[in-house]
């Protein structure tokens, strides 16, 4: 039996094709039809951009629709001192990858400080939250697996929060 080293395995064209086929398949093992696309810096997939209070931006980089609901990737720009309250995703794992800035992160009883380049995986059904540390905004890439209805949630959430803020402004004396 011939030994195959890691470099040979990773550079093998056959392996690359097999790996792509595996990533492109759905949970039943059937091939899905993926179409290549590019999302530039500062842009989002169609219908996948939401602003909260005009400052916290959510930009869908990969929609669940793009990949058969296997995952969704959303870039989040969060101002200093801000972040979501403790919450739970019942059906989704969430990977946090810090692109810029620093965040204080809590998942269950674990608390960590994450800096640019750090990643943390929060499993489904475990409460988690974060807050941006320092004086600069943070950018995080959040990958939800499976995508589920996370994009619809962010659209509804942004609409509700912004409507509440607008109502408060109109009723101030």
N, C-alpha and C positions, 0 to 999 in steps of 0.2 A: 504494500500500500504506500502510495506516494504522499508525503507530507506537503501541505499547501500552507505557506506562511501568510500572515495577515495582509501584507502589502500585495501579494499576488491575488489574494481574494478580493481586496478592495479595488484593485485596478483592472480586474478581469471584466471585459465587456459583457460577458454572459451574466456575471453577478450583478452588474449595474442594471441590466434589463430585467432580471428576476426581482431585484429590489424594487425597482420602479413599479413593476406589475403588482407586487405585494402591497406597496403603499397606495396604489390606485384602486385596489380591490375593496369592496364593501365587506361587511361582517359575514355575509353569506359566501364569500369567496368568488363572487361574480365580478367581472371586470366592469368598472364604471367608465364613462367617457369623460376624460378630463381634457380641458382646453387650456393651453398656456395663456397667461395674462401677466401684465406688469402693473404694479401700483407704485407710483412715484412717491418720494418723500413729501409729506404734507397732504397727500391725496388719500381717498378712500374709494372702496368699491361703490358702485351706484346704490344710492339709498342707505349707505353705511357711514354717514357722518352725523354726529350729534354733538351739540354744545349744551353745557349746563351752566347757567348764570353767565353765559358768554365767555367763560374762561376755561372750563374743564372740557376738553375735546376727546371724543371717542371716534376713532377712524378704523373702519373695518378693512383689514388688509386681505384676508381670505374669508369669504362668507361660507357658512355651512352649505349653502346651495352649490357653491363651486366644487365641493369635494364630497358630495353625497352624505352630508351631515356628520362626517367623521370628526371634524373639528371646525372651530372658527378662531381666527387670529385677529385681535383687536388691539390697536395701539392707543394708549390712554395718556393724555397730557394732564397732569394734576398740579395745581398751584401749591406753593409752600404752605404747610400747615393743614392741608386738606387731605381727604381720603375717605373711603367708604366706612360706615359703621360696621361693627361685627355682624356678619351675615353668613348664610349657608346656601350652597348650591346642592339641591337634593340629588340631582342626576348627573352632575358634571364634575370632572376633575378640572382644576384650573392651574396652569403653569404660569408663573410670573417671571418675566425676564426683564431686568432693569436695563434700559437703554441709556438713560442719563439721570443724574441726580442720585439721591439716597432716600430710602423709605424705611420706616420702622414697621415691621411686619409681625403680625400675630396669627398663628394657626393653631387652634386648640390652646394648649398651655405653652407652646413653644413661642418664644419671642426672639426675633433676630433683626439686625440692621443689614439691609441689602444695599449694595452700591452698584454702579454701572458695571455690567458684565456678570452680575450674580443672578442666579435663578433659584426659584423655590416652587415646589409642586405641592399644591393644596388639594388633598383628596376630597371627593364628594362627601357630604354629610359632616364635615368638620368646620366649625365656625372659624372665620378668618376676617381680618381687617388690616388696613395699612394707613399710615399717615406720612406725608412728605416731610422730610427733615431738612433743615437748613433754609437758605434764602432763595433757592432757585427751584423752579418747577422740575418735576420728575417726568420722565417718559418711560412707560413700561409697555411691553408687548405681552398681552394676556392671551393664552391659548386655552380654549375651552374644549374639552373632550368628553362626550360628543358635543356637537354644536348646540343641539336642542333648540330652544327658543330664546337663546341669549340675545340675539340681535333684536328681536321683537321686544324683549324686556327693556333693553337700553333705549330703544325708540320711545316706548311708553313712559319710561322713567324720566327721560329728558323732557318730554312734553309736559308731564305732570309737575315736575320741579320748576320748570320755566313758567308755567301758567300760574303756579302759586306765588312765585317771585313777582310776576307782573301784577297780580291782584294786590299784593302787599304794597307795591309802589303806587298804584292807583288810589289806594285807600289811605295813604299817609297824608296827614294834614300839615 
